Amino acid sequence: MHVAKVIGMLLGLVTITAAQTGSGAAPAATSVLPAATSVLPAATSVLPAATSVLPAATSVLPKDIDRQSLSRLPILKRDDMDEDGKRIYDMLAGGPGKTVTPTGPVAISLYSPKVAEAIQMLNQYLRFHGALKPRDYEVAILVAAREFDQQYEWTGHEMGARASQVPQSVIDAIKYSRDTAGLSDRDTLIVSFARQLLREHKLDSDRYAKAVATFGQQGTLELATIIGDYAMAAMMLTATDQHLPPGRPELLPAK
């Protein structure tokens, strides 16, 4: 009995020592993860040092992914841009002295500053000055994100949809590619409008007439523009293989 206790105590000391030195299951390099990753689940503790910045949902990044931007494009620094590029950078960052978020469509679009500026102007108009309500805007975005299976875009805008008081039933119908049974006429129209454009590459006369009756001619055009805008963003994110940053969970399930 005494021998068993001694062996147990020795094993306990070995376990504690291994945890403190990183010589157990987790490599020592993972002990320097930034605070933002401190809430990652225990499963990430076995990642090798080279993947210490990976989001929780990703175990291995492809070789062509930058470890800071988490996309195929390294972070573009303001100091490396010409004067006009710096002006556009500051506009997207929210003012001089601020920094653009290193992941996502804004950071990616800065590789073509004039494109970035044009996209920003379009987004700002549609979001804050357009004919559609903010909740309609978010519903249309979610359909575009789901049709392109764009994880990064979806995870940002599912939260935006909730903030705009889009019902969970609408979010789930889009997320799980369900039919629109039980949704309001307005939400059914937006979802079916977007799905037909993106899946069939057409819009039938009856659906167009319903959209005009509901949103007006300007609103119908802007609805199609929102869908196209976020389809474009989805393609940009997919082409550069943008991964989620640490601590941001994957909310879009595989089909």
Phi and psi in degrees as GROMACS dihedral restraints (atoms count N, CA, C in turn):
[ dihedral_restraints ]
;  ai    aj    ak    al  type     phi  dphi    fc
    3     4     5     6     1   -63.0    20    10
    4     5     6     7     1   -39.2    20    10
    6     7     8     9     1   -62.8    20    10
    7     8     9    10     1   -42.2    20    10
    9    10    11    12     1   -62.1    20    10
   10    11    12    13     1   -40.9    20    10
   12    13    14    15     1   -65.0    20    10
   13    14    15    16     1   -42.2    20    10
   15    16    17    18     1   -61.6    20    10
   16    17    18    19     1   -44.1    20    10
   18    19    20    21     1   -61.8    20    10
   19    20    21    22     1   -41.5    20    10
   21    22    23    24     1   -62.0    20    10
   22    23    24    25     1   -42.2    20    10
   24    25    26    27     1   -64.5    20    10
   25    26    27    28     1   -41.9    20    10
   27    28    29    30     1   -62.4    20    10
   28    29    30    31     1   -42.9    20    10
   30    31    32    33     1   -62.5    20    10
   31    32    33    34     1   -38.3    20    10
   33    34    35    36     1   -63.5    20    10
   34    35    36    37     1   -41.5    20    10
   36    37    38    39     1   -63.6    20    10
   37    38    39    40     1   -40.2    20    10
   39    40    41    42     1   -62.3    20    10
   40    41    42    43     1   -42.3    20    10
   42    43    44    45     1   -64.0    20    10
   43    44    45    46     1   -44.4    20    10
   45    46    47    48     1   -63.3    20    10
   46    47    48    49     1   -44.4    20    10
   48    49    50    51     1   -60.8    20    10
   49    50    51    52     1   -43.0    20    10
   51    52    53    54     1   -63.2    20    10
   52    53    54    55     1   -39.9    20    10
   54    55    56    57     1   -66.2    20    10
   55    56    57    58     1   -36.7    20    10
   57    58    59    60     1   -74.8    20    10
   58    59    60    61     1   -33.6    20    10
   60    61    62    63     1   -95.0    20    10
   61    62    63    64     1    -9.3    20    10
   63    64    65    66     1    78.7    20    10
   64    65    66    67     1    14.6    20    10
   66    67    68    69     1   -89.4    20    10
   67    68    69    70     1     2.2    20    10
   69    70    71    72     1   -87.3    20    10
   70    71    72    73     1  -138.6    20    10
   72    73    74    75     1   -67.8    20    10
   73    74    75    76     1   -31.5    20    10
   75    76    77    78     1   -96.2    20    10
   76    77    78    79     1   130.3    20    10
   78    79    80    81     1   -67.7    20    10
   79    80    81    82     1   153.8    20    10
   81    82    83    84     1   -59.9    20    10
   82    83    84    85     1   -32.3    20    10
   84    85    86    87     1   -62.2    20    10
   85    86    87    88     1   -22.9    20    10
   87    88    89    90     1   -76.9    20    10
   88    89    90    91     1    -8.8    20    10
   90    91    92    93     1   -75.0    20    10
   91    92    93    94     1   -10.5    20    10
   93    94    95    96     1  -104.4    20    10
   94    95    96    97     1    18.4    20    10
   96    97    98    99     1   -59.1    20    10
   97    98    99   100     1   142.1    20    10
   99   100   101   102     1   -62.7    20    10
  100   101   102   103     1   161.6    20    10
  102   103   104   105     1   -57.4    20    10
  103   104   105   106     1   -32.7    20    10
  105   106   107   108     1   -60.1    20    10
  106   107   108   109     1   -23.6    20    10
  108   109   110   111     1   -97.3    20    10
  109   110   111   112     1     5.1    20    10
  111   112   113   114     1   -68.1    20    10
  112   113   114   115     1   -14.9    20    10
  114   115   116   117     1   -97.0    20    10
  115   116   117   118     1     8.4    20    10
  117   118   119   120     1   -65.5    20    10
  118   119   120   121     1   147.4    20    10
  120   121   122   123     1   -64.9    20    10
  121   122   123   124     1   159.8    20    10
  123   124   125   126     1   -59.1    20    10
  124   125   126   127     1   -25.0    20    10
  126   127   128   129     1   -60.6    20    10
  127   128   129   130     1   -22.4    20    10
  129   130   131   132     1   -80.9    20    10
  130   131   132   133     1    -6.7    20    10
  132   133   134   135     1   -70.4    20    10
  133   134   135   136     1   -11.0    20    10
  135   136   137   138     1   -99.6    20    10
  136   137   138   139     1     9.4    20    10
  138   139   140   141     1   -70.2    20    10
  139   140   141   142     1   143.0    20    10
  141   142   143   144     1   -67.9    20    10
  142   143   144   145     1   163.2    20    10
  144   145   146   147     1   -55.8    20    10
  145   146   147   148     1   -36.9    20    10
  147   148   149   150     1   -65.4    20    10
  148   149   150   151     1   -18.8    20    10
  150   151   152   153     1  -110.2    20    10
  151   152   153   154     1    25.3    20    10
  153   154   155   156     1   -66.9    20    10
  154   155   156   157     1   -14.3    20    10
  156   157   158   159     1  -102.5    20    10
  157   158   159   160     1     8.9    20    10
  159   160   161   162     1   -69.6    20    10
  160   161   162   163     1   145.5    20    10
  162   163   164   165     1   -66.4    20    10
  163   164   165   166     1   157.6    20    10
  165   166   167   168     1   -57.8    20    10
  166   167   168   169     1   -33.3    20    10
  168   169   170   171     1   -80.8    20    10
  169   170   171   172     1    -6.0    20    10
  171   172   173   174     1  -118.4    20    10
  172   173   174   175     1   123.9    20    10
  174   175   176   177     1   -91.3    20    10
  175   176   177   178     1   -32.2    20    10
  177   178   179   180     1  -140.7    20    10
  178   179   180   181     1   130.1    20    10
  180   181   182   183     1   -91.5    20    10
  181   182   183   184     1   143.8    20    10
  183   184   185   186     1   -58.8    20    10
  184   185   186   187     1   156.6    20    10
  186   187   188   189     1   -63.0    20    10
  187   188   189   190     1   -27.0    20    10
  189   190   191   192     1   -89.7    20    10
  190   191   192   193     1    10.1    20    10
  192   193   194   195     1   -95.6    20    10
  193   194   195   196     1   126.6    20    10
  195   196   197   198     1   -69.0    20    10
  196   197   198   199     1   136.7    20    10
  198   199   200   201     1   -75.7    20    10
  199   200   201   202     1   -10.9    20    10
  201   202   203   204     1  -101.2    20    10
  202   203   204   205     1   -47.0    20    10
  204   205   206   207     1   -79.5    20    10
  205   206   207   208     1   -19.4    20    10
  207   208   209   210     1    58.1    20    10
  208   209   210   211     1    29.1    20    10
  210   211   212   213     1  -139.5    20    10
  211   212   213   214     1  -177.2    20    10
  213   214   215   216     1   -77.1    20    10
  214   215   216   217     1    -9.2    20    10
  216   217   218   219     1  -108.7    20    10
  217   218   219   220     1   120.4    20    10
  219   220   221   222     1   -60.7    20    10
  220   221   222   223     1   159.4    20    10
  222   223   224   225     1   -61.0    20    10
  223   224   225   226     1   128.4    20    10
  225   226   227   228     1   -87.0    20    10
  226   227   228   229     1   121.2    20    10
  228   229   230   231     1   -87.5    20    10
  229   230   231   232     1   141.6    20    10
  231   232   233   234     1   -57.6    20    10
  232   233   234   235     1   -40.6    20    10
  234   235   236   237     1   -64.6    20    10
  235   236   237   238     1   -18.7    20    10
  237   238   239   240     1   -88.9    20    10
  238   239   240   241     1     1.0    20    10
  240   241   242   243     1  -100.6    20    10
  241   242   243   244     1   157.3    20    10
  243   244   245   246     1   -75.7    20    10
  244   245   246   247     1   179.8    20    10
  246   247   248   249     1   -62.0    20    10
  247   248   249   250     1   -40.8    20    10
  249   250   251   252     1   -67.9    20    10
  250   251   252   253     1   -37.7    20    10
  252   253   254   255     1   -62.4    20    10
  253   254   255   256     1   -40.0    20    10
  255   256   257   258     1   -64.4    20    10
  256   257   258   259     1   -37.8    20    10
  258   259   260   261     1   -61.5    20    10
  259   260   261   262     1   -45.2    20    10
  261   262   263   264     1   -67.2    20    10
  262   263   264   265     1   -41.1    20    10
  264   265   266   267     1   -56.1    20    10
  265   266   267   268     1   -48.5    20    10
  267   268   269   270     1   -62.6    20    10
  268   269   270   271     1   -37.5    20    10
  270   271   272   273     1   -62.8    20    10
  271   272   273   274     1   -44.8    20    10
  273   274   275   276     1   -70.8    20    10
  274   275   276   277     1   -30.7    20    10
  276   277   278   279     1   -76.9    20    10
  277   278   279   280     1   -18.0    20    10
  279   280   281   282     1   100.1    20    10
  280   281   282   283     1    13.8    20    10
  282   283   284   285     1   133.4    20    10
  283   284   285   286     1   159.6    20    10
  285   286   287   288     1   -56.4    20    10
  286   287   288   289     1   141.7    20    10
  288   289   290   291     1    88.0    20    10
  289   290   291   292     1   -10.1    20    10
  291   292   293   294     1   -97.2    20    10
  292   293   294   295     1   162.8    20    10
  294   295   296   297     1  -118.0    20    10
  295   296   297   298     1   135.7    20    10
  297   298   299   300     1   -67.9    20    10
  298   299   300   301     1   138.4    20    10
  300   301   302   303     1   -54.2    20    10
  301   302   303   304     1   130.1    20    10
  303   304   305   306     1   -70.5    20    10
  304   305   306   307     1   -13.9    20    10
  306   307   308   309     1  -118.5    20    10
  307   308   309   310     1   156.6    20    10
  309   310   311   312     1   105.7    20    10
  310   311   312   313     1   178.6    20    10
  312   313   314   315     1   -64.5    20    10
  313   314   315   316     1   -31.4    20    10
  315   316   317   318     1   -66.0    20    10
  316   317   318   319     1   -49.0    20    10
  318   319   320   321     1   -61.2    20    10
  319   320   321   322     1   -38.5    20    10
  321   322   323   324     1   -68.2    20    10
  322   323   324   325     1   -44.7    20    10
  324   325   326   327     1   -65.7    20    10
  325   326   327   328     1   -22.4    20    10
  327   328   329   330     1   -63.4    20    10
  328   329   330   331     1   -17.1    20    10
  330   331   332   333     1   -65.1    20    10
  331   332   333   334     1   -16.3    20    10
  333   334   335   336     1  -130.5    20    10
  334   335   336   337     1    86.1    20    10
  336   337   338   339     1   -53.7    20    10
  337   338   339   340     1   -39.8    20    10
  339   340   341   342     1   -66.8    20    10
  340   341   342   343     1   -35.5    20    10
  342   343   344   345     1   -64.5    20    10
  343   344   345   346     1   -44.3    20    10
  345   346   347   348     1   -58.9    20    10
  346   347   348   349     1   -42.7    20    10
  348   349   350   351     1   -65.0    20    10
  349   350   351   352     1   -44.8    20    10
  351   352   353   354     1   -64.0    20    10
  352   353   354   355     1   -41.8    20    10
  354   355   356   357     1   -63.6    20    10
  355   356   357   358     1   -42.2    20    10
  357   358   359   360     1   -61.8    20    10
  358   359   360   361     1   -43.5    20    10
  360   361   362   363     1   -63.4    20    10
  361   362   363   364     1   -41.7    20    10
  363   364   365   366     1   -64.3    20    10
  364   365   366   367     1   -46.6    20    10
  366   367   368   369     1   -60.2    20    10
  367   368   369   370     1   -44.5    20    10
  369   370   371   372     1   -63.7    20    10
  370   371   372   373     1   -40.3    20    10
  372   373   374   375     1   -65.5    20    10
  373   374   375   376     1   -52.3    20    10
  375   376   377   378     1   -61.5    20    10
  376   377   378   379     1   -39.2    20    10
  378   379   380   381     1   -74.9    20    10
  379   380   381   382     1   -43.2    20    10
  381   382   383   384     1  -108.8    20    10
  382   383   384   385     1   -16.7    20    10
  384   385   386   387     1  -130.9    20    10
  385   386   387   388     1     2.0    20    10
  387   388   389   390     1   -75.6    20    10
  388   389   390   391     1   174.7    20    10
  390   391   392   393     1   -78.0    20    10
  391   392   393   394     1   -19.9    20    10
  393   394   395   396     1   -92.4    20    10
  394   395   396   397     1   154.0    20    10
  396   397   398   399     1   -70.9    20    10
  397   398   399   400     1   153.3    20    10
  399   400   401   402     1   -54.7    20    10
  400   401   402   403     1   -38.2    20    10
  402   403   404   405     1   -69.5    20    10
  403   404   405   406     1   -33.2    20    10
  405   406   407   408     1   -66.6    20    10
  406   407   408   409     1   -40.9    20    10
  408   409   410   411     1   -56.9    20    10
  409   410   411   412     1   -47.1    20    10
  411   412   413   414     1   -69.1    20    10
  412   413   414   415     1   -37.0    20    10
  414   415   416   417     1   -62.0    20    10
  415   416   417   418     1   -44.5    20    10
  417   418   419   420     1   -62.4    20    10
  418   419   420   421     1   -40.0    20    10
  420   421   422   423     1   -62.6    20    10
  421   422   423   424     1   -44.4    20    10
  423   424   425   426     1   -60.8    20    10
  424   425   426   427     1   -38.6    20    10
  426   427   428   429     1   -63.8    20    10
  427   428   429   430     1   -44.3    20    10
  429   430   431   432     1   -60.8    20    10
  430   431   432   433     1   -44.5    20    10
  432   433   434   435     1   -62.9    20    10
  433   434   435   436     1   -42.2    20    10
  435   436   437   438     1   -67.7    20    10
  436   437   438   439     1   -41.1    20    10
  438   439   440   441     1   -65.6    20    10
  439   440   441   442     1   -27.4    20    10
  441   442   443   444     1   -97.9    20    10
  442   443   444   445     1     2.8    20    10
  444   445   446   447     1    50.2    20    10
  445   446   447   448     1    43.8    20    10
  447   448   449   450     1   -94.3    20    10
  448   449   450   451     1    99.9    20    10
  450   451   452   453     1   -60.7    20    10
  451   452   453   454     1   -47.4    20    10
  453   454   455   456     1   -62.0    20    10
  454   455   456   457     1   -46.6    20    10
  456   457   458   459     1   -64.0    20    10
  457   458   459   460     1   -44.0    20    10
  459   460   461   462     1   -61.9    20    10
  460   461   462   463     1   -48.0    20    10
  462   463   464   465     1   -61.6    20    10
  463   464   465   466     1   -33.8    20    10
  465   466   467   468     1   -71.6    20    10
  466   467   468   469     1   -41.0    20    10
  468   469   470   471     1   -89.6    20    10
  469   470   471   472     1   -14.9    20    10
  471   472   473   474     1   -64.3    20    10
  472   473   474   475     1   -41.5    20    10
  474   475   476   477     1   -66.0    20    10
  475   476   477   478     1   -38.9    20    10
  477   478   479   480     1   -64.1    20    10
  478   479   480   481     1   -37.4    20    10
  480   481   482   483     1   -65.0    20    10
  481   482   483   484     1   -42.7    20    10
  483   484   485   486     1   -62.7    20    10
  484   485   486   487     1   -42.0    20    10
  486   487   488   489     1   -63.1    20    10
  487   488   489   490     1   -28.7    20    10
  489   490   491   492     1   -90.2    20    10
  490   491   492   493     1    10.0    20    10
  492   493   494   495     1    65.6    20    10
  493   494   495   496     1    34.4    20    10
  495   496   497   498     1   -73.7    20    10
  496   497   498   499     1   128.1    20    10
  498   499   500   501     1   -58.9    20    10
  499   500   501   502     1   146.0    20    10
  501   502   503   504     1   -60.3    20    10
  502   503   504   505     1   -31.3    20    10
  504   505   506   507     1   -63.1    20    10
  505   506   507   508     1   -34.0    20    10
  507   508   509   510     1   -71.9    20    10
  508   509   510   511     1   -46.1    20    10
  510   511   512   513     1   -57.9    20    10
  511   512   513   514     1   -45.7    20    10
  513   514   515   516     1   -68.3    20    10
  514   515   516   517     1   -37.0    20    10
  516   517   518   519     1   -60.9    20    10
  517   518   519   520     1   -38.0    20    10
  519   520   521   522     1   -76.3    20    10
  520   521   522   523     1   -45.6    20    10
  522   523   524   525     1   -58.5    20    10
  523   524   525   526     1   -42.4    20    10
  525   526   527   528     1  -100.8    20    10
  526   527   528   529     1    14.3    20    10
  528   529   530   531     1    53.3    20    10
  529   530   531   532     1    42.7    20    10
  531   532   533   534     1   -87.1    20    10
  532   533   534   535     1   169.6    20    10
  534   535   536   537     1   -75.0    20    10
  535   536   537   538     1   175.5    20    10
  537   538   539   540     1   -98.7    20    10
  538   539   540   541     1    17.1    20    10
  540   541   542   543     1   -56.7    20    10
  541   542   543   544     1   129.9    20    10
  543   544   545   546     1    92.2    20    10
  544   545   546   547     1   -10.7    20    10
  546   547   548   549     1   -84.3    20    10
  547   548   549   550     1   161.8    20    10
  549   550   551   552     1   -65.0    20    10
  550   551   552   553     1   159.9    20    10
  552   553   554   555     1   -59.1    20    10
  553   554   555   556     1   -38.7    20    10
  555   556   557   558     1   -64.4    20    10
  556   557   558   559     1   -48.7    20    10
  558   559   560   561     1   -67.5    20    10
  559   560   561   562     1   -38.6    20    10
  561   562   563   564     1   -59.8    20    10
  562   563   564   565     1   -41.6    20    10
  564   565   566   567     1   -64.1    20    10
  565   566   567   568     1   -45.7    20    10
  567   568   569   570     1   -63.4    20    10
  568   569   570   571     1   -46.1    20    10
  570   571   572   573     1   -64.2    20    10
  571   572   573   574     1   -46.5    20    10
  573   574   575   576     1   -69.5    20    10
  574   575   576   577     1   -36.0    20    10
  576   577   578   579     1   -58.4    20    10
  577   578   579   580     1   -51.9    20    10
  579   580   581   582     1   -67.1    20    10
  580   581   582   583     1   -42.8    20    10
  582   583   584   585     1   -63.3    20    10
  583   584   585   586     1   -41.8    20    10
  585   586   587   588     1   -66.6    20    10
  586   587   588   589     1   -40.5    20    10
  588   589   590   591     1   -61.6    20    10
  589   590   591   592     1   -44.8    20    10
  591   592   593   594     1   -80.8    20    10
  592   593   594   595     1   -30.8    20    10
  594   595   596   597     1   -91.4    20    10
  595   596   597   598     1   -41.9    20    10
  597   598   599   600     1  -105.2    20    10
  598   599   600   601     1   -10.5    20    10
  600   601   602   603     1    59.6    20    10
  601   602   603   604     1    38.7    20    10
  603   604   605   606     1  -159.4    20    10
  604   605   606   607     1   170.4    20    10
  606   607   608   609     1  -140.8    20    10
  607   608   609   610     1   119.7    20    10
  609   610   611   612     1   -72.9    20    10
  610   611   612   613     1   162.0    20    10
  612   613   614   615     1   -63.0    20    10
  613   614   615   616     1   -41.5    20    10
  615   616   617   618     1   -63.5    20    10
  616   617   618   619     1   -43.3    20    10
  618   619   620   621     1   -67.9    20    10
  619   620   621   622     1   -39.0    20    10
  621   622   623   624     1   -61.6    20    10
  622   623   624   625     1   -45.2    20    10
  624   625   626   627     1   -61.7    20    10
  625   626   627   628     1   -39.7    20    10
  627   628   629   630     1   -65.0    20    10
  628   629   630   631     1   -39.1    20    10
  630   631   632   633     1   -64.1    20    10
  631   632   633   634     1   -43.1    20    10
  633   634   635   636     1   -65.2    20    10
  634   635   636   637     1   -39.8    20    10
  636   637   638   639     1   -64.7    20    10
  637   638   639   640     1   -31.1    20    10
  639   640   641   642     1   -89.2    20    10
  640   641   642   643     1   -45.1    20    10
  642   643   644   645     1  -111.0    20    10
  643   644   645   646     1    -9.8    20    10
  645   646   647   648     1    83.5    20    10
  646   647   648   649     1   169.5    20    10
  648   649   650   651     1   -66.3    20    10
  649   650   651   652     1   -42.5    20    10
  651   652   653   654     1   -64.5    20    10
  652   653   654   655     1   -45.6    20    10
  654   655   656   657     1   -62.8    20    10
  655   656   657   658     1   -36.5    20    10
  657   658   659   660     1   -65.9    20    10
  658   659   660   661     1   -43.1    20    10
  660   661   662   663     1   -62.7    20    10
  661   662   663   664     1   -41.3    20    10
  663   664   665   666     1   -69.8    20    10
  664   665   666   667     1   -32.2    20    10
  666   667   668   669     1   -61.2    20    10
  667   668   669   670     1   -46.6    20    10
  669   670   671   672     1   -63.0    20    10
  670   671   672   673     1   -35.1    20    10
  672   673   674   675     1   -68.3    20    10
  673   674   675   676     1   -41.4    20    10
  675   676   677   678     1   -60.5    20    10
  676   677   678   679     1   -45.4    20    10
  678   679   680   681     1   -60.2    20    10
  679   680   681   682     1   -45.0    20    10
  681   682   683   684     1   -66.4    20    10
  682   683   684   685     1   -38.6    20    10
  684   685   686   687     1   -60.3    20    10
  685   686   687   688     1   -46.3    20    10
  687   688   689   690     1   -83.4    20    10
  688   689   690   691     1   -19.4    20    10
  690   691   692   693     1   -66.7    20    10
  691   692   693   694     1   -40.0    20    10
  693   694   695   696     1   -62.4    20    10
  694   695   696   697     1   -45.6    20    10
  696   697   698   699     1   -60.9    20    10
  697   698   699   700     1   -40.1    20    10
  699   700   701   702     1   -61.2    20    10
  700   701   702   703     1   -41.4    20    10
  702   703   704   705     1   -68.0    20    10
  703   704   705   706     1   -37.9    20    10
  705   706   707   708     1   -62.6    20    10
  706   707   708   709     1   -45.5    20    10
  708   709   710   711     1   -64.8    20    10
  709   710   711   712     1   -38.6    20    10
  711   712   713   714     1   -72.4    20    10
  712   713   714   715     1   -41.4    20    10
  714   715   716   717     1   -62.0    20    10
  715   716   717   718     1   -34.9    20    10
  717   718   719   720     1   -95.2    20    10
  718   719   720   721     1     3.5    20    10
  720   721   722   723     1    52.9    20    10
  721   722   723   724     1    53.6    20    10
  723   724   725   726     1   -70.3    20    10
  724   725   726   727     1   125.5    20    10
  726   727   728   729     1  -100.5    20    10
  727   728   729   730     1   159.6    20    10
  729   730   731   732     1   -71.6    20    10
  730   731   732   733     1   144.3    20    10
  732   733   734   735     1   -74.4    20    10
  733   734   735   736     1   166.5    20    10
  735   736   737   738     1   -57.4    20    10
  736   737   738   739     1   140.6    20    10
  738   739   740   741     1    82.4    20    10
  739   740   741   742     1    -2.7    20    10
  741   742   743   744     1  -104.1    20    10
  742   743   744   745     1   109.0    20    10
  744   745   746   747     1   -72.5    20    10
  745   746   747   748     1   152.2    20    10
  747   748   749   750     1   -76.0    20    10
  748   749   750   751     1   117.9    20    10
  750   751   752   753     1  -102.9    20    10
  751   752   753   754     1   -14.2    20    10
  753   754   755   756     1   -98.0    20    10
  754   755   756   757     1   113.6    20    10
  756   757   758   759     1   -76.7    20    10
  757   758   759   760     1   156.0    20    10
  759   760   761   762     1   -66.9    20    10
  760   761   762   763     1   147.9    20    10
